[in-house]
Amino acid sequence: MKIRIYTTVILLAILSQLFVACEKDYLDVNNNPNAPTDVPGYVMFPAAVMSTTGTFATRIGITTAMWSQHLTQGNTANQFRDIDKFNLNYDNFDAAWNELYSGALNDYKTIIDFSENNEDWSMFFMATIMKAYTYQYMVDLWDNIPYSEACVKYYPVFDKGPAIYADLIASIDNALSKTVTDLPGDIAKYDMVFGGKMDQWKKFANTLKLKMYLRMYKANDAAGNTLISGMLSQNLLDVNAGILSFVNADNQRNPLNEYNFHGLNTGNNLVASNTMLLYLQENNDPRYRVFYQSVGDLEVDLPKNKWAGLNQGDFSNTSIKSGELSLMKDRPSDPCFYISEAESYFLQAEAILRTGGDAEAMYEKGIKAALNQYSTADYAVSAFDVDAFVSSTYAYPSAGTVAEKLEAIIQQKWVALYQGTNSTEAFIEFVRTGYPKVSAVNYDDDAYVKGQFVYPVNGVTSGKFPKKLPSSKEENVNNPNADDLVDAFQPVWWNK
């Protein structure tokens, strides 16, 4: 692994329409005497945060949106066909791997070191939590990765997932033990996540811990019950954590919108997967109007007939013409959530269920938060009774088994984690829990249950679904301490 000193070009809408610009200009070096170790942490923070956000929202986000069956490759484009049919190479995600290490993680380490030396505990806290969030996803997506020697040694060793998780949780606890204060106004504008409000950062930290404990639950459920129960008494997120301030201007748009519509200069790559679309339509859930574009007015009474999806992986279907499929609706101003308010409630619902409690109220709270976060010209929450809709359409299976209750929670979480929120989380949760279930039949079979996953039409892995991202080939070639290459179909540590 090469340690790269750099900052990232990106302009962001921050508080009061302030935009912070940082220029990308990196060097491949081991020790750089010109590294910005004396730059205040808040100056580097926007570039670090956007490195994390942009990387998970673009290539990785598109991949996991397909693997979560939120989206599928359109039949009039070919950019992501290999991803959609699980034909994966070890170099598919080298760029994302390199960006996270040389960008986000390198910057977080610099901010943490500088802030600790200067006892700037608020910036120390923010950088520590973002570092933990970034590493947690990397472990969940790649399993063993460089950690203890990352951004320190030229050829870092690979650490095991359980050890990384344990150290990340210890680092969060250490940050929570510090006395922190809200950032002053002239510095708070550099915090695009919470505007310098430390109480929100603490809630984010606690909720991240809860998520990690739930990830580990299968590996040690006895210890997990105690840890999860303890987190339910902490202050957890009741707001959205993420970047919510994108605008429709060059280099200020949502990263996926910027990448897919402007960078690739095409809008027909990603279309509605019938797995998600048919589920929403079956339940008269109006969110399909937010997620996907209409294919036009077909002069029928039911608005759902204006939307048409594609069977997962059916990109070679030539019977459907251009313009007859609902494209992904990805707006320039769409947020990138780290943990949304709805996700926080679903995490709490699962934690309550795991520890023997009644999760119904928190489950319903999660669905309502997911519904209420949208308000667009195509979808007005005021147009229907959210409370009545949830209680009738998505009623909690109070008399069901624990497995049935967990399925209900994760099924609704899957919808709430659509690409505009966090498809990466939806993919990981599918791997962890097995929900949504995988159907034994195809879409056109009368026995098909809408909302269940279907193996992609053009899939090449004999029914196997990915469990992670394939190892980085570039890291394996260049780092003599790298682990052997592992494909995308081997489980990560908490799933073994």
C-alpha positions as CSV (number, residue, x, y, z in Angstrom):
1,M,0.0,0.0,0.0
2,K,1.3,3.4,-0.9
3,I,0.7,6.3,1.5
4,R,-0.6,9.2,-0.5
5,I,-0.7,12.8,0.8
6,Y,-3.5,14.6,-1.0
7,T,-6.7,16.5,-0.7
8,T,-9.8,16.1,-2.8
9,V,-11.5,18.5,-5.3
10,I,-15.0,18.9,-4.2
11,L,-17.3,21.8,-3.5
12,L,-20.0,21.3,-0.9
13,A,-23.0,23.3,0.1
14,I,-22.4,23.7,3.9
15,L,-24.2,25.9,6.4
16,S,-25.3,29.3,5.0
17,Q,-24.3,28.3,1.5
18,L,-20.6,28.1,2.4
19,F,-18.6,26.0,0.0
20,V,-15.2,24.5,1.0
21,A,-12.8,23.8,-2.0
22,C,-9.8,21.5,-1.8
23,E,-7.6,20.7,-4.7
24,K,-6.5,17.2,-5.6
25,D,-2.8,16.9,-6.0
26,Y,-1.3,13.7,-4.5
27,L,2.2,12.2,-4.5
28,D,3.1,8.5,-4.0
29,V,5.5,8.6,-1.0
30,N,6.3,6.7,2.1
31,N,7.2,9.6,4.4
32,N,6.5,13.1,3.1
33,P,8.3,15.9,5.1
34,N,5.7,18.3,3.6
35,A,2.7,16.4,4.9
36,P,0.2,18.9,6.4
37,T,0.7,17.8,10.0
38,D,0.3,21.4,11.3
39,V,-3.0,22.1,9.5
40,P,-6.0,22.5,11.8
41,G,-8.2,19.4,11.6
42,Y,-11.3,21.3,10.6
43,V,-9.6,22.4,7.3
44,M,-9.0,18.8,6.3
45,F,-12.3,17.4,7.6
46,P,-14.5,18.2,4.5
47,A,-12.1,16.5,2.1
48,A,-11.9,13.4,4.3
49,V,-15.6,13.2,4.8
50,M,-16.2,13.5,1.1
51,S,-13.7,10.8,0.3
52,T,-15.7,8.4,2.4
53,T,-19.0,9.7,1.1
54,G,-18.1,9.7,-2.6
55,T,-16.5,6.3,-2.6
56,F,-19.4,4.5,-0.9
57,A,-22.0,6.4,-3.0
58,T,-20.5,5.7,-6.5
59,R,-18.9,2.5,-7.6
60,I,-19.5,0.6,-4.4
61,G,-23.0,2.2,-4.1
62,I,-24.0,1.2,-7.6
63,T,-22.7,-2.4,-7.1
64,T,-24.5,-2.9,-3.9
65,A,-27.7,-1.3,-5.3
66,M,-27.7,-4.0,-7.9
67,W,-26.8,-6.8,-5.4
68,S,-29.6,-5.4,-3.1
69,Q,-31.9,-5.6,-6.1
70,H,-32.9,-2.0,-5.7
71,L,-31.6,-1.4,-9.3
72,T,-30.5,-3.4,-12.3
73,Q,-28.5,-2.7,-15.4
74,G,-30.7,-1.2,-18.2
75,N,-31.0,-3.1,-21.5
76,T,-29.9,-0.2,-23.6
77,A,-26.5,0.3,-21.9
78,N,-23.7,-1.9,-20.7
79,Q,-21.7,-0.1,-18.1
80,F,-22.4,-2.4,-15.2
81,R,-23.4,-5.7,-16.9
82,D,-20.6,-7.7,-15.3
83,I,-21.5,-6.4,-11.8
84,D,-25.1,-7.3,-12.3
85,K,-24.4,-10.9,-13.4
86,F,-21.7,-11.4,-10.7
87,N,-18.9,-11.7,-13.2
88,L,-16.3,-10.1,-10.9
89,N,-12.6,-9.4,-11.3
90,Y,-10.1,-8.8,-8.5
91,D,-9.3,-5.3,-9.9
92,N,-13.0,-4.1,-10.0
93,F,-12.7,-2.1,-6.8
94,D,-9.0,-1.2,-6.7
95,A,-9.8,2.5,-7.2
96,A,-12.3,2.5,-4.3
97,W,-9.8,0.7,-2.1
98,N,-7.0,3.2,-2.9
99,E,-9.2,6.2,-2.5
100,L,-10.4,5.1,1.0
101,Y,-6.8,4.5,2.2
102,S,-5.0,7.4,0.5
103,G,-7.9,9.8,1.0
104,A,-10.3,9.4,3.8
105,L,-8.3,7.2,6.2
106,N,-5.0,9.1,5.7
107,D,-6.8,12.4,6.4
108,Y,-8.6,11.1,9.4
109,K,-5.4,9.9,10.9
110,T,-3.8,13.3,10.3
111,I,-6.7,15.1,11.9
112,I,-6.8,12.7,14.9
113,D,-3.0,13.1,15.5
114,F,-3.1,16.9,15.2
115,S,-6.2,17.2,17.4
116,E,-4.9,14.9,20.1
117,N,-1.6,16.8,20.2
118,N,-3.6,20.1,20.6
119,E,-6.3,18.6,22.8
120,D,-8.9,19.7,20.4
121,W,-11.2,16.9,21.5
122,S,-14.2,17.9,19.4
123,M,-12.4,17.5,16.1
124,F,-10.7,14.4,17.6
125,F,-14.2,13.0,18.3
126,M,-15.5,13.7,14.8
127,A,-12.5,12.3,13.0
128,T,-12.5,9.2,15.2
129,I,-16.2,8.4,14.5
130,M,-15.8,8.9,10.8
131,K,-12.7,6.8,10.8
132,A,-14.6,4.0,12.6
133,Y,-17.5,4.3,10.2
134,T,-15.2,4.0,7.2
135,Y,-13.2,1.1,8.5
136,Q,-16.4,-0.7,9.7
137,Y,-17.7,-0.7,6.2
138,M,-14.4,-1.8,4.8
139,V,-14.3,-4.8,7.1
140,D,-17.9,-5.7,6.2
141,L,-17.1,-5.5,2.5
142,W,-13.5,-6.9,2.3
143,D,-13.1,-8.8,5.7
144,N,-9.4,-8.8,6.5
145,I,-7.7,-5.5,5.6
146,P,-4.7,-3.3,6.6
147,Y,-5.6,-1.5,9.9
148,S,-2.9,-1.4,12.6
149,E,-0.2,-0.4,10.2
150,A,-2.4,1.4,7.6
151,C,-1.4,4.9,6.7
152,V,1.8,4.3,8.7
153,K,3.9,1.7,6.9
154,Y,4.5,1.3,3.2
155,Y,3.6,-2.4,3.3
156,P,1.1,-2.8,6.1
157,V,0.1,-6.2,7.4
158,F,-3.5,-7.3,7.1
159,D,-5.5,-7.5,10.4
160,K,-8.4,-9.8,11.1
161,G,-11.9,-8.5,11.1
162,P,-12.7,-9.3,14.8
163,A,-9.6,-7.5,16.0
164,I,-10.4,-4.5,13.9
165,Y,-14.0,-4.4,15.2
166,A,-12.8,-4.6,18.8
167,D,-10.3,-1.8,18.3
168,L,-12.8,0.4,16.5
169,I,-15.3,0.0,19.4
170,A,-12.5,0.8,21.8
171,S,-11.7,4.0,19.8
172,I,-15.3,5.1,19.9
173,D,-15.4,4.5,23.6
174,N,-12.2,6.5,24.1
175,A,-13.7,9.4,22.0
176,L,-16.9,9.3,24.0
177,S,-14.9,9.6,27.2
178,K,-13.5,13.0,26.1
179,T,-15.1,16.3,27.1
180,V,-16.3,17.9,23.9
181,T,-18.1,21.2,23.1
182,D,-20.0,22.4,20.1
183,L,-17.8,23.9,17.4
184,P,-17.8,27.7,17.2
185,G,-19.7,29.2,14.3
186,D,-16.7,30.0,12.2
187,I,-15.5,26.4,12.4
188,A,-18.9,24.6,12.6
189,K,-19.4,25.4,8.9
190,Y,-16.7,22.9,8.1
191,D,-18.8,20.1,9.6
192,M,-21.2,19.1,6.8
193,V,-22.7,16.3,8.9
194,F,-24.0,18.0,12.1
195,G,-22.9,21.5,11.9
196,G,-20.6,21.1,14.9
197,K,-23.3,19.9,17.3
198,M,-21.6,17.4,19.5
199,D,-24.7,15.9,21.0
200,Q,-25.6,14.6,17.5
201,W,-22.2,13.3,17.0
202,K,-22.5,11.3,20.2
203,K,-25.8,9.8,19.1
204,F,-24.1,8.9,15.8
205,A,-21.3,7.2,17.7
206,N,-23.7,5.3,19.9
207,T,-25.8,4.1,17.0
208,L,-22.7,3.0,15.1
209,K,-21.7,0.9,18.1
210,L,-25.2,-0.6,18.2
211,K,-24.9,-1.5,14.5
212,M,-21.5,-3.1,15.0
213,Y,-22.8,-5.2,18.0
214,L,-25.7,-6.4,15.8
215,R,-23.2,-7.3,13.1
216,M,-21.3,-9.5,15.6
217,Y,-24.4,-11.1,17.1
218,K,-24.2,-14.4,15.3
219,A,-20.5,-14.7,16.2
220,N,-21.3,-14.5,19.9
221,D,-25.0,-14.1,20.7
222,A,-24.6,-14.5,24.5
223,A,-22.2,-11.6,24.7
224,G,-24.1,-9.8,22.1
225,N,-27.3,-9.7,24.1
226,T,-25.5,-7.9,27.0
227,L,-23.8,-5.4,24.7
228,I,-27.0,-4.7,22.7
229,S,-29.1,-4.3,25.8
230,G,-26.7,-1.8,27.1
231,M,-26.8,0.3,24.0
232,L,-30.6,0.6,24.1
233,S,-30.2,2.8,27.2
234,Q,-27.9,5.2,25.4
235,N,-28.9,8.3,23.3
236,L,-29.3,7.0,19.8
237,L,-29.9,8.8,16.5
238,D,-33.3,10.5,16.1
239,V,-32.1,12.5,13.1
240,N,-30.4,11.7,9.8
241,A,-26.6,11.4,9.9
242,G,-24.9,12.1,6.6
243,I,-24.4,14.8,4.0
244,L,-27.7,16.5,3.4
245,S,-26.6,19.7,1.7
246,F,-26.0,18.8,-2.0
247,V,-27.2,21.3,-4.6
248,N,-27.6,21.2,-8.4
249,A,-24.4,22.8,-9.5
250,D,-21.1,21.6,-10.8
251,N,-19.1,19.6,-8.2
252,Q,-21.8,20.2,-5.6
253,R,-24.2,17.5,-6.6
254,N,-24.9,14.2,-4.9
255,P,-21.9,12.0,-5.8
256,L,-23.9,9.3,-7.5
257,N,-25.8,11.8,-9.6
258,E,-22.5,13.5,-10.5
259,Y,-20.9,10.1,-11.3
260,N,-23.7,8.4,-13.2
261,F,-25.4,11.3,-15.1
262,H,-22.5,13.7,-15.5
263,G,-19.3,11.7,-15.3
264,L,-20.5,8.8,-17.4
265,N,-22.7,11.1,-19.5
266,T,-25.6,8.7,-19.6
267,G,-28.8,8.3,-17.7
268,N,-30.0,4.9,-18.9
269,N,-27.6,2.6,-17.1
270,L,-29.6,2.0,-14.0
271,V,-33.3,1.1,-14.0
272,A,-35.9,-0.2,-11.5
273,S,-35.4,-3.8,-10.5
274,N,-38.7,-5.6,-10.5
275,T,-37.8,-7.1,-7.1
276,M,-38.2,-3.7,-5.5
277,L,-40.8,-2.1,-7.8
278,L,-43.2,-5.0,-7.8
279,Y,-43.0,-5.2,-4.0
280,L,-43.9,-1.5,-3.6
281,Q,-46.7,-1.7,-6.2
282,E,-48.1,-4.8,-4.6
283,N,-48.4,-2.9,-1.3
284,N,-49.6,0.4,-2.9
285,D,-46.5,1.9,-1.3
286,P,-46.0,5.3,-3.0
287,R,-42.3,5.4,-2.6
288,Y,-41.8,3.8,-6.1
289,R,-42.6,7.3,-7.4
290,V,-39.7,8.7,-5.5
291,F,-37.3,5.9,-6.4
292,Y,-38.0,5.6,-10.1
293,Q,-38.9,7.7,-13.0
294,S,-42.2,7.4,-14.8
295,V,-42.1,5.9,-18.3
296,G,-44.9,8.3,-19.4
297,D,-48.6,8.8,-19.2
298,L,-50.3,5.6,-20.5
299,E,-53.7,7.1,-20.0
300,V,-54.8,4.8,-17.2
301,D,-56.3,5.6,-13.9
302,L,-53.7,3.8,-11.6
303,P,-50.5,5.7,-11.4
304,K,-48.5,2.5,-10.8
305,N,-49.1,1.7,-14.5
306,K,-46.8,4.5,-15.4
307,W,-43.8,2.6,-14.0
308,A,-42.1,-0.4,-15.5
309,G,-39.2,-2.4,-14.1
310,L,-36.8,-5.0,-15.5
311,N,-36.2,-8.4,-14.1
312,Q,-32.9,-8.5,-12.2
313,G,-30.0,-9.0,-14.6
314,D,-32.2,-9.2,-17.7
315,F,-30.1,-6.6,-19.6
316,S,-30.0,-8.6,-22.8
317,N,-33.8,-8.3,-23.2
318,T,-34.4,-6.8,-26.6
319,S,-38.2,-6.9,-26.5
320,I,-38.3,-3.8,-24.3
321,K,-37.4,-0.6,-26.2
322,S,-35.6,2.5,-25.0
323,G,-37.8,4.7,-22.9
324,E,-40.1,1.8,-21.8
325,L,-38.3,1.2,-18.4
326,S,-38.3,3.3,-15.3
327,L,-34.9,4.8,-14.7
328,M,-33.3,5.4,-11.4
329,K,-34.5,8.7,-10.1
330,D,-31.4,10.2,-8.6
331,R,-31.6,13.9,-7.9
332,P,-28.6,16.2,-7.6
333,S,-29.8,17.3,-4.2
334,D,-30.4,13.8,-2.8
335,P,-28.7,13.2,0.5
336,C,-26.1,10.6,1.3
337,F,-27.0,9.1,4.7
338,Y,-24.5,7.4,6.9
339,I,-27.2,6.2,9.2
340,S,-30.6,7.6,8.6
341,E,-33.2,8.2,11.3
342,A,-35.3,5.3,9.9
343,E,-32.3,3.0,10.0
344,S,-31.6,3.9,13.6
345,Y,-35.1,2.9,14.5
346,F,-34.8,-0.4,12.7
347,L,-31.5,-1.1,14.4
348,Q,-33.3,-0.4,17.7
349,A,-36.2,-2.6,16.7
350,E,-33.9,-5.5,16.1
351,A,-32.0,-4.9,19.3
352,I,-35.3,-5.0,21.2
353,L,-36.3,-8.2,19.5
354,R,-32.9,-9.9,20.1
355,T,-33.1,-9.1,23.8
356,G,-36.7,-10.4,24.3
357,G,-38.7,-7.2,24.1
358,D,-41.6,-6.0,22.0
359,A,-40.2,-4.3,18.9
360,E,-43.5,-3.3,17.3
361,A,-43.5,0.3,18.3
362,M,-39.9,0.9,17.1
363,Y,-40.6,-1.1,13.9
364,E,-43.5,1.2,13.1
365,K,-41.5,4.2,14.0
366,G,-38.8,3.1,11.5
367,I,-41.4,2.7,8.6
368,K,-43.0,6.1,9.4
369,A,-39.6,7.8,9.4
370,A,-38.7,6.2,6.1
371,L,-42.0,7.4,4.6
372,N,-41.9,10.9,6.1
373,Q,-38.4,11.7,4.9
374,Y,-39.7,12.2,1.3
375,S,-41.8,15.1,0.1
376,T,-41.6,15.8,-3.6
377,A,-43.9,16.8,-6.4
378,D,-44.4,13.1,-7.2
379,Y,-45.0,12.0,-3.6
380,A,-46.7,14.0,-0.9
381,V,-46.9,12.5,2.6
382,S,-50.0,14.5,3.3
383,A,-51.8,12.7,0.5
384,F,-52.4,9.6,2.6
385,D,-52.6,8.6,6.3
386,V,-49.2,7.3,7.2
387,D,-50.3,5.8,10.5
388,A,-53.2,3.9,8.9
389,F,-51.0,2.8,6.0
390,V,-48.3,1.3,8.2
391,S,-50.7,-0.4,10.6
392,S,-52.7,-2.0,7.8
393,T,-50.2,-2.6,5.0
394,Y,-47.0,-3.4,7.0
395,A,-48.5,-4.7,10.2
396,Y,-46.0,-6.1,12.6
397,P,-46.4,-9.9,13.0
398,S,-47.0,-9.7,16.7
399,A,-48.1,-13.3,17.0
400,G,-45.2,-14.6,14.8
401,T,-41.9,-16.3,15.6
402,V,-38.8,-14.3,16.3
403,A,-37.6,-15.2,12.7
404,E,-40.8,-13.8,11.2
405,K,-40.5,-10.6,13.2
406,L,-36.9,-10.2,12.2
407,E,-37.8,-10.7,8.6
408,A,-40.4,-8.0,8.8
409,I,-37.9,-5.6,10.3
410,I,-35.2,-6.3,7.8
411,Q,-37.7,-6.3,4.8
412,Q,-38.8,-2.8,5.7
413,K,-35.2,-1.8,6.4
414,W,-34.4,-3.0,2.9
415,V,-36.9,-0.6,1.4
416,A,-35.8,2.3,3.6
417,L,-32.2,1.7,2.5
418,Y,-32.8,2.3,-1.2
419,Q,-29.9,3.8,-3.1
420,G,-30.7,7.4,-2.2
421,T,-30.1,6.3,1.4
422,N,-27.6,3.4,1.6
423,S,-27.7,0.4,-0.6
424,T,-24.4,-0.8,0.8
425,E,-26.1,-1.3,4.1
426,A,-29.0,-3.1,2.5
427,F,-26.5,-5.5,0.8
428,I,-24.6,-6.2,4.0
429,E,-27.9,-6.8,5.9
430,F,-29.0,-9.3,3.3
431,V,-25.7,-11.2,3.7
432,R,-26.0,-11.0,7.5
433,T,-29.7,-12.0,8.0
434,G,-30.8,-13.7,4.8
435,Y,-33.6,-11.2,4.3
436,P,-35.2,-10.4,2.0
437,K,-35.4,-14.1,1.3
438,V,-34.2,-15.6,-2.0
439,S,-37.1,-16.9,-4.1
440,A,-37.1,-20.5,-5.3
441,V,-39.0,-19.4,-8.4
442,N,-38.8,-16.6,-11.0
443,Y,-40.9,-13.5,-11.3
444,D,-43.4,-15.0,-13.8
445,D,-44.2,-17.9,-11.5
446,D,-47.5,-17.7,-9.6
447,A,-45.7,-18.8,-6.5
448,Y,-43.3,-15.8,-6.6
449,V,-43.6,-13.7,-3.5
450,K,-43.0,-10.1,-4.4
451,G,-40.0,-8.6,-2.6
452,Q,-38.0,-11.8,-2.6
453,F,-34.7,-11.8,-4.3
454,V,-34.4,-13.6,-7.7
455,Y,-31.1,-14.8,-9.1
456,P,-30.1,-12.5,-12.0
457,V,-31.3,-13.7,-15.4
458,N,-27.8,-13.5,-16.9
459,G,-26.0,-14.6,-13.7
460,V,-22.8,-16.6,-14.2
461,T,-22.3,-18.1,-10.7
462,S,-24.7,-21.0,-10.6
463,G,-27.1,-19.5,-8.1
464,K,-24.5,-18.1,-5.7
465,F,-24.8,-14.6,-4.5
466,P,-21.9,-12.4,-3.5
467,K,-21.1,-12.1,0.2
468,K,-18.5,-9.4,0.0
469,L,-16.3,-7.5,-2.5
470,P,-13.4,-9.3,-4.1
471,S,-9.9,-8.6,-2.8
472,S,-7.9,-5.7,-4.2
473,K,-5.6,-7.1,-6.9
474,E,-3.4,-4.0,-6.9
475,E,-2.8,-4.3,-3.1
476,N,-2.0,-8.0,-3.5
477,V,0.5,-7.3,-6.3
478,N,2.2,-4.4,-4.6
479,N,2.2,-5.3,-0.9
480,P,4.3,-8.3,0.1
481,N,2.4,-8.5,3.4
482,A,-1.0,-8.7,1.7
483,D,-3.3,-11.7,2.3
484,D,-4.1,-14.1,-0.5
485,L,-6.8,-13.0,-2.9
486,V,-10.3,-13.9,-1.8
487,D,-13.3,-13.9,-4.2
488,A,-16.7,-12.3,-3.5
489,F,-18.4,-15.5,-2.5
490,Q,-16.5,-16.2,0.7
491,P,-18.2,-15.0,4.0
492,V,-16.7,-12.3,6.1
493,W,-15.8,-13.1,9.7
494,W,-19.1,-12.3,11.4
495,N,-20.9,-14.5,8.8
496,K,-18.8,-17.6,9.2
